[in-house]
Each structure stands twice: as C-alpha cells, then as structure tokens.
C-alpha cells in the first residue's frame, strides 16, 4: 500500500491562510503584522491535527505513515521569510518617519 505523507496538506493550507493575511495587510492597514505574527501557533495546531487525523485513519497495519520532511521544513523557511519581510517593512517605515521628522 502507498505510504500516507503527513505535512503536505498543512503546507498548502498554511500557504493559503498566511498568503491571504499578508495580501489583506496590503489593502487594510488596520490589519497589523502584530496580529498576523500572533497567529503563528496555527502552524503547530494544523500540523498536529493532520498527524492525529492520519494516525486515526490508518486502520490497516500494512499501510505506513511518512512525515513529509520537505514540506515541514518549507513551512518553517517560508514563515521566517515572511517574518523577515515584515520586519524589513517596519524598519523602512520607521526610517521614513524619522526622515520626515527632520
């Protein structure tokens, strides 16, 4: 039987969720990065839920459960990249504010 890969669904769902949040941030400035960053535990909740559901659905002893390590690593890499981009924007806004004050 084909092994079930855990982590692929979570990667896709999180890319959609956080991509939508960052896109909404462009149009609605009331949605701050602080709010978006406070949602980071969603990553672990989704990944843990997918693992539990996969283990529950695994009723055949011949089937195996394989963690998609590449997808899980990509989740963390993209999360840190998004945080870095947001920090860069905050720094640029701070510098622009300081320049306009003088």
Number of C-alpha atoms within 10 A of each C-alpha: 7 8 11 16 16 23 22 18 15 23 23 12 13 18 15 11 13 20 13 11 17 17 11 14 15 11 9 11 9 10 14 15 18 9 11 14 14 9 11 12 9 14 18 11 12 17 20 15 12 17 19 13 12 16 14 9 9 14 9 8 6 10 12 14 15 13 15 15 13 11 18 17 13 12 21 13 12 15 18 12 12 16 15 12 12 17 13 12 13 13 12 12 12 11 12 11 11 10 9 7 7 5
